[in-house]
Amino acid sequence: MALSVENLNIHHPQHYAENGTPWTEWDLLRREAPIFWYERDDVEPFWAVTRYADIMTVSDNPKVFINSGPRLRLTLKGVPELLRAGVDSFGQEHDWDPDEPPDMVFMDNPEHRLLRRHSSWAFTQGGMRNMHAHFAALADDFTNTFMQALEVASDKGRTCDFVSGLACKLPLAAIGEILGLAPDDWKQILVWSNALVGEIEEEHKRPGESNGAAGYRAMHELRTYLEDLINESRECGADRGGFIDRMVHKKVRGKFLTNQQLNGYLFLLIAAGNDTTRNATSGGVAALLEHPDQRDLLREKPDLLPYAVEEILRWSSPVGNFLRTATSDFDLSGTKIRAGETVGLFYPSANRDERVFHDPYRFDITRSPNPHLSFGFGAHFCLGTNLARAELSANIKALIPHLHRLELHGAPTRMAQTHVLGYSTLPMRLTS
């Protein structure tokens, strides 16, 4: 059957897992129906917005297109959306306010802006510059360990998974250190973080436990862990001065944040701090290995690293979509969006928009300018942008001396996700 706007699939997680990112589908929509009323049996309908300019327009009108509506991330009918799932049951146990948003991403200004400022000091450009040397040292250590494991595996005719073996290491360490989480807890935090996006290994499931049940349990365990840290900080007072202590003992509009607000905030930082940079790193290294001319160019001219990082972010586009709710009728490039309707913003499609990017399907580490939307735009521009760039830069820089020895081998697997896009596994071996 020929692909058409009536039969294309951009909403089902399993489609992404089995077929990869739906570039062809988004290309078709940008050409024929850039603002498309998307109706399928297993998903609530929404306007699919796929062109760069239209996504910018929606993002630049946060009073019309709000985050605090009923939908924020694309999910199937009957499936709780990411980071909202599990809040009700945990909240009932802890007497939480059912009307409180799960975290600040579900808020609009001015509340969103005020809460965002609560931790923005930790993610400034200046703060990240102070961390560059430390991130570089961590990345070197993680890379050397991975290369040693790869040597051993290759000698035995085996492969190593790049995602679990290296890509996840620095994001986890960075967010763990920033939040002041005990290093002994990081491995378990990674298990919980993976579960948030449906990545659950059999060894982390109980006998007879389904993936869904294991995911809910993981979310409950992570929230319990954070609740204990918050309560410990309240007991210890503000003098310790760590990240969580500053959040617990700092007022917003004259009031301390509740345990519920703090739990949601920390839960978000851990989830966002782990998944997106890991996926950008995996996608970026895969792109370099699949484009040996660009790999060799980076090895010859390592000063191109800042440009390579931006191209990796554009190319991998680790955040697939966010949804917004219209509060009033709005004319979007000639299409009338009615109040109450949902608008879906597909950032990877914008990052391949031929109206903005010359030869968008060419992976080009010299591309400049590179105004990608991988961190979003507007009021909800990613809080961790500086952290993500610093981590990605450190990881790629540490790998540059080894890139010519790495080889993709075997079939990778992809995440069954429409919101967070990336590889579940990326098998590698050393070149002969």
C-alpha positions as CSV (number, residue, x, y, z in Angstrom):
1,M,0.0,0.0,0.0
2,A,1.4,3.4,-1.0
3,L,2.1,5.7,1.9
4,S,-0.5,8.6,2.3
5,V,-1.6,11.1,4.9
6,E,-4.5,8.8,5.6
7,N,-2.6,5.7,6.4
8,L,0.8,6.9,7.8
9,N,1.7,6.2,11.4
10,I,3.4,8.8,13.6
11,H,1.7,7.9,16.9
12,H,2.3,4.3,17.9
13,P,5.3,3.5,20.1
14,Q,5.8,0.0,18.5
15,H,6.0,1.6,15.0
16,Y,9.0,3.6,16.2
17,A,10.6,0.5,17.8
18,E,10.2,-1.6,14.7
19,N,10.7,1.0,11.9
20,G,12.7,3.7,13.5
21,T,12.0,7.4,13.5
22,P,9.2,8.1,10.9
23,W,11.2,10.5,8.7
24,T,9.3,9.5,5.5
25,E,6.0,10.1,7.1
26,W,7.0,13.5,8.4
27,D,8.4,14.4,5.0
28,L,5.1,13.6,3.4
29,L,3.2,15.7,6.0
30,R,5.4,18.7,5.5
31,R,4.8,18.5,1.7
32,E,1.1,17.8,1.7
33,A,-0.5,18.5,5.0
34,P,1.9,20.4,7.4
35,I,-1.0,21.1,9.8
36,F,-2.9,17.8,9.7
37,W,-5.9,16.7,11.7
38,Y,-4.6,13.3,12.8
39,E,-7.3,10.7,13.6
40,R,-6.6,7.0,14.4
41,D,-8.6,4.5,16.3
42,D,-6.1,4.0,19.2
43,V,-5.2,7.7,19.9
44,E,-7.2,10.8,20.7
45,P,-7.1,13.1,17.7
46,F,-4.8,16.1,17.4
47,W,-3.3,18.5,14.9
48,A,0.1,17.2,13.7
49,V,2.4,20.2,13.1
50,T,5.5,19.3,11.2
51,R,7.0,22.4,9.7
52,Y,9.6,24.5,11.4
53,A,7.9,27.9,11.1
54,D,4.6,26.6,12.4
55,I,6.2,24.9,15.4
56,M,8.0,28.2,16.2
57,T,4.7,30.1,15.9
58,V,2.9,27.7,18.4
59,S,5.9,27.8,20.8
60,D,6.0,31.6,20.6
61,N,2.3,31.9,21.7
62,P,2.3,30.2,25.1
63,K,-0.9,32.0,26.3
64,V,-2.8,30.5,23.4
65,F,-1.1,27.1,23.3
66,I,-0.7,25.9,26.9
67,N,1.1,23.1,28.7
68,S,-1.4,22.8,31.5
69,G,-4.2,21.2,29.4
70,P,-5.2,17.5,29.5
71,R,-2.4,16.3,27.2
72,L,1.3,17.1,27.1
73,R,2.9,14.0,25.6
74,L,1.6,11.7,22.9
75,T,0.2,8.4,24.2
76,L,-2.2,5.7,23.1
77,K,-5.8,5.7,24.4
78,G,-5.9,4.4,28.0
79,V,-2.2,4.7,28.5
80,P,-1.0,7.2,31.1
81,E,1.5,9.7,29.7
82,L,5.1,9.8,30.7
83,L,5.8,11.4,34.1
84,R,2.1,11.6,34.8
85,A,1.8,7.9,35.3
86,G,1.9,6.7,38.9
87,V,1.2,10.1,40.4
88,D,-2.3,9.2,41.5
89,S,-1.5,6.1,43.4
90,F,1.6,7.5,45.1
91,G,-0.2,10.8,45.8
92,Q,-3.1,9.0,47.5
93,E,-0.7,7.2,49.8
94,H,1.0,10.5,50.7
95,D,-2.2,12.7,50.8
96,W,-1.1,14.8,47.8
97,D,-3.2,17.5,46.2
98,P,-4.8,15.9,43.1
99,D,-5.0,19.3,41.4
100,E,-1.3,20.0,41.7
101,P,0.6,19.5,38.3
102,P,3.0,16.6,38.3
103,D,5.9,18.9,37.6
104,M,6.8,22.3,36.2
105,V,6.6,21.2,32.6
106,F,2.8,20.8,33.1
107,M,2.6,24.5,34.2
108,D,2.3,27.8,32.3
109,N,3.7,31.2,33.2
110,P,4.0,32.9,35.6
111,E,4.0,29.7,37.8
112,H,6.3,27.9,35.4
113,R,8.8,30.7,35.3
114,L,8.9,31.1,39.1
115,L,9.4,27.4,39.7
116,R,12.0,27.1,36.9
117,R,14.1,29.8,38.5
118,H,14.2,27.6,41.6
119,S,17.0,25.5,40.1
120,S,18.2,27.4,37.0
121,W,21.2,28.6,38.9
122,A,22.6,25.1,38.7
123,F,22.4,24.9,34.9
124,T,23.8,28.2,33.7
125,Q,26.5,28.5,31.0
126,G,28.9,29.7,33.7
127,G,28.1,26.8,36.0
128,M,28.7,24.3,33.2
129,R,32.0,25.9,32.2
130,N,33.2,25.2,35.7
131,M,32.2,21.6,35.2
132,H,33.9,21.1,31.8
133,A,37.2,19.7,33.2
134,H,35.4,17.4,35.5
135,F,33.0,16.1,32.8
136,A,36.1,15.6,30.5
137,A,37.8,13.5,33.2
138,L,34.7,11.4,33.8
139,A,34.2,10.9,30.0
140,D,37.8,9.8,29.6
141,D,37.4,7.3,32.4
142,F,34.1,5.9,31.1
143,T,35.5,5.7,27.5
144,N,38.7,3.9,28.5
145,T,36.7,1.4,30.5
146,F,34.4,0.8,27.5
147,M,37.2,0.4,25.1
148,Q,38.9,-2.2,27.4
149,A,35.6,-4.1,27.6
150,L,35.3,-3.9,23.8
151,E,38.9,-5.3,23.4
152,V,38.0,-8.3,25.5
153,A,34.7,-8.8,23.7
154,S,36.2,-8.5,20.3
155,D,38.9,-11.0,21.1
156,K,36.1,-13.4,21.8
157,G,34.1,-12.6,18.7
158,R,31.5,-10.7,20.7
159,T,30.0,-7.2,20.7
160,C,29.5,-4.6,23.4
161,D,26.3,-2.5,23.7
162,F,27.3,1.2,23.4
163,V,24.1,2.5,25.1
164,S,24.5,0.6,28.4
165,G,28.3,0.4,28.1
166,L,29.1,4.1,27.6
167,A,26.3,6.4,26.5
168,C,24.3,6.3,29.8
169,K,27.3,6.7,32.0
170,L,28.1,10.5,32.0
171,P,24.5,11.7,32.0
172,L,23.8,9.6,35.1
173,A,27.0,10.7,36.8
174,A,26.4,14.4,36.0
175,I,22.8,14.6,37.2
176,G,23.7,12.4,40.2
177,E,26.5,14.8,41.2
178,I,24.5,17.9,40.6
179,L,21.7,16.7,42.8
180,G,24.0,15.3,45.4
181,L,22.8,11.7,45.0
182,A,25.0,9.0,46.6
183,P,27.2,7.3,43.9
184,D,26.2,3.9,45.3
185,D,22.6,4.8,44.3
186,W,23.3,5.7,40.7
187,K,23.0,2.1,39.3
188,Q,19.5,1.8,40.8
189,I,18.6,5.3,39.7
190,L,19.4,4.3,36.1
191,V,17.1,1.3,36.4
192,W,14.3,3.5,37.6
193,S,15.1,6.1,34.9
194,N,15.0,3.5,32.1
195,A,11.7,2.2,33.4
196,L,10.1,5.7,32.9
197,V,10.4,5.2,29.2
198,G,9.5,1.5,29.1
199,E,13.1,0.2,29.1
200,I,12.9,-2.7,31.6
201,E,15.3,-5.6,31.5
202,E,14.1,-9.0,32.6
203,E,16.6,-9.1,35.5
204,H,14.8,-6.1,37.0
205,K,11.4,-7.6,36.9
206,R,9.8,-9.8,39.6
207,P,8.6,-13.3,38.8
208,G,5.4,-13.0,36.7
209,E,5.6,-9.2,36.6
210,S,4.5,-7.5,33.4
211,N,6.4,-4.6,31.9
212,G,3.6,-2.3,32.9
213,A,3.6,-3.4,36.5
214,A,7.4,-3.3,36.7
215,G,7.3,0.3,35.3
216,Y,4.7,1.4,37.9
217,R,6.7,-0.2,40.7
218,A,9.9,1.5,39.5
219,M,8.2,4.9,39.5
220,H,6.8,4.3,43.0
221,E,10.3,3.3,44.2
222,L,11.9,6.3,42.7
223,R,9.3,8.7,44.2
224,T,9.8,6.9,47.6
225,Y,13.6,7.4,47.3
226,L,13.1,11.1,46.6
227,E,10.6,11.5,49.4
228,D,13.2,10.1,51.8
229,L,15.8,12.6,50.5
230,I,13.4,15.5,50.9
231,N,12.4,14.5,54.4
232,E,16.1,14.1,55.4
233,S,16.8,17.6,54.1
234,R,14.0,19.1,56.1
235,E,15.4,17.4,59.2
236,C,19.0,18.5,58.6
237,G,18.2,22.1,57.8
238,A,19.6,24.4,55.2
239,D,23.2,24.5,56.4
240,R,24.4,21.6,54.2
241,G,23.9,23.7,51.1
242,G,23.4,20.9,48.6
243,F,21.1,21.2,45.6
244,I,18.2,19.4,47.3
245,D,18.8,21.4,50.5
246,R,18.6,24.7,48.5
247,M,15.4,23.6,46.9
248,V,13.8,22.4,50.1
249,H,14.7,25.5,52.1
250,K,14.2,28.2,49.5
251,K,10.8,30.0,49.2
252,V,8.8,30.6,46.1
253,R,6.4,33.5,46.5
254,G,7.0,33.5,50.2
255,K,6.3,29.8,50.7
256,F,8.4,26.7,50.8
257,L,7.7,24.1,48.2
258,T,5.6,21.1,49.4
259,N,7.0,17.5,49.3
260,Q,4.7,16.9,46.4
261,Q,6.1,19.8,44.4
262,L,9.7,18.9,45.3
263,N,9.2,15.3,44.4
264,G,7.8,16.1,41.0
265,Y,10.6,18.6,40.4
266,L,13.4,16.1,41.2
267,F,11.6,13.3,39.4
268,L,11.6,15.5,36.2
269,L,15.3,16.4,36.6
270,I,16.4,12.8,36.9
271,A,14.3,11.6,34.0
272,A,15.2,14.4,31.6
273,G,18.8,14.5,32.8
274,N,19.4,10.8,31.8
275,D,17.4,9.9,28.7
276,T,17.9,12.7,26.2
277,T,21.7,13.1,26.4
278,R,22.2,9.4,26.4
279,N,20.1,9.1,23.2
280,A,21.9,12.1,21.6
281,T,25.2,10.4,22.4
282,S,24.2,7.1,20.9
283,G,22.6,8.6,17.9
284,G,25.5,10.9,17.3
285,V,28.2,8.2,17.5
286,A,26.1,6.0,15.2
287,A,25.9,8.9,12.7
288,L,29.6,9.4,12.8
289,L,30.3,5.7,12.2
290,E,27.7,5.6,9.4
291,H,29.3,8.7,7.8
292,P,33.0,7.9,7.8
293,D,33.8,11.1,5.9
294,Q,32.5,13.1,8.8
295,R,34.1,10.8,11.3
296,D,37.5,11.4,9.6
297,L,36.9,15.1,9.3
298,L,36.3,15.4,13.1
299,R,39.5,13.3,13.8
300,E,41.5,15.6,11.5
301,K,39.9,18.8,12.8
302,P,38.8,18.3,16.4
303,D,38.2,22.1,16.6
304,L,35.0,21.3,14.7
305,L,33.6,19.6,17.9
306,P,31.2,22.5,18.8
307,Y,29.6,22.3,15.3
308,A,29.6,18.5,15.5
309,V,27.7,18.6,18.7
310,E,25.0,20.9,17.2
311,E,24.7,18.6,14.2
312,I,24.4,15.6,16.4
313,L,21.6,17.3,18.3
314,R,19.8,18.1,15.0
315,W,20.4,14.7,13.5
316,S,19.4,12.6,16.6
317,S,16.5,14.9,17.7
318,P,16.0,13.0,21.0
319,V,12.7,14.6,21.9
320,G,10.0,13.5,19.5
321,N,7.1,15.6,20.4
322,F,5.2,17.8,22.9
323,L,1.5,18.5,22.9
324,R,-0.2,21.8,23.6
325,T,-3.9,22.7,24.2
326,A,-5.4,25.8,22.4
327,T,-7.2,28.2,24.8
328,S,-8.8,30.2,22.0
329,D,-9.3,29.9,18.2
330,F,-6.1,30.6,16.3
331,D,-5.2,30.9,12.6
332,L,-2.0,28.8,12.1
333,S,-0.8,29.3,8.5
334,G,-4.4,29.3,7.2
335,T,-5.6,26.4,9.3
336,K,-8.1,27.3,12.1
337,I,-7.2,25.7,15.4
338,R,-10.2,25.8,17.7
339,A,-10.2,26.3,21.4
340,G,-9.8,23.1,23.3
341,E,-8.1,21.2,20.5
342,T,-4.7,19.5,20.9
343,V,-1.7,20.5,18.8
344,G,1.3,18.1,18.4
345,L,4.7,19.6,17.8
346,F,7.1,17.2,16.1
347,Y,10.6,18.7,16.6
348,P,12.5,16.0,14.6
349,S,10.4,16.9,11.6
350,A,11.3,20.6,12.0
351,N,15.0,19.6,12.2
352,R,14.6,18.1,8.7
353,D,12.6,20.9,7.2
354,E,14.1,21.7,3.8
355,R,12.8,25.3,4.1
356,V,15.3,25.9,6.9
357,F,18.1,23.4,6.5
358,H,20.0,23.0,3.2
359,D,20.2,19.3,2.3
360,P,18.7,18.3,5.6
361,Y,19.4,14.6,5.2
362,R,23.1,15.2,5.0
363,F,25.0,14.7,8.2
364,D,27.3,17.6,8.1
365,I,29.5,18.5,11.1
366,T,30.4,21.9,9.5
367,R,26.8,23.0,9.3
368,S,26.4,26.6,10.3
369,P,24.1,28.2,11.2
370,N,22.3,25.3,12.7
371,P,19.1,26.6,14.4
372,H,17.7,23.2,15.4
373,L,14.8,22.8,17.7
374,S,16.1,19.8,19.7
375,F,15.8,21.8,22.9
376,G,12.4,23.3,22.0
377,F,11.7,27.0,21.8
378,G,10.0,29.7,23.9
379,A,8.8,29.6,27.5
380,H,9.6,25.8,27.8
381,F,13.0,25.9,26.2
382,C,14.9,23.0,27.9
383,L,16.3,23.9,31.3
384,G,19.2,21.5,30.9
385,T,20.4,22.8,27.5
386,N,23.8,23.8,28.8
387,L,24.3,20.6,30.7
388,A,23.3,18.5,27.7
389,R,25.8,20.3,25.4
390,A,28.6,20.0,28.0
391,E,28.0,16.2,28.4
392,L,27.7,15.5,24.7
393,S,30.8,17.5,24.0
394,A,32.8,15.7,26.7
395,N,31.6,12.3,25.4
396,I,32.4,12.9,21.8
397,K,35.8,14.5,22.6
398,A,36.8,11.5,24.6
399,L,35.8,9.2,21.7
400,I,37.5,11.0,18.9
401,P,40.8,9.1,19.3
402,H,38.9,5.8,19.2
403,L,36.3,6.4,16.5
404,H,38.3,4.8,13.7
405,R,38.5,1.6,15.7
406,L,34.7,1.4,16.3
407,E,32.3,-0.5,14.1
408,L,28.6,-1.0,14.3
409,H,27.8,-4.7,14.1
410,G,24.5,-6.5,14.4
411,A,21.0,-5.1,14.5
412,P,20.4,-2.2,17.0
413,T,17.1,-2.0,18.8
414,R,15.1,1.1,19.3
415,M,12.9,2.4,22.1
416,A,9.2,1.8,21.9
417,Q,8.6,5.5,22.5
418,T,7.1,8.5,20.6
419,H,8.3,11.1,23.1
420,V,11.9,10.1,23.9
421,L,13.6,8.8,20.7
422,G,16.7,6.7,20.6
423,Y,18.4,3.3,20.7
424,S,17.7,0.7,23.3
425,T,20.9,-1.2,22.2
426,L,23.6,-0.3,19.8
427,P,26.0,-3.2,19.4
428,M,29.6,-2.4,18.5
429,R,32.9,-4.2,17.9
430,L,36.5,-3.2,17.1
431,T,37.5,-3.1,13.5
432,S,39.8,-5.8,12.4
